Amino acid sequence: MINAKTLKEWPAIAEVLNPVTAKLDNSVAQTLNAKVDVDGEDPHQVALDWMVREGFVKEG
């Protein structure tokens, strides 16, 4: 989710986020949320791990 004013000011953000949004469906979100809410994992690490697995960012 992104602020409409921000998106209007920097429309290229949508191009960056579109591939992520396409892969992040409800099932994936539920799985990632469970890692945080049920398993107690760090939400930043859960998100990073998923982004690395999907090839959106490089581990580093």
Secondary structure, 3 states (H helix, E strand, C coil): CCCHHHHHHCCHHHHHHHHHHHHCCHHHHHHHHHHHHCCCCCHHHHHHHHHHHCCCCCCC
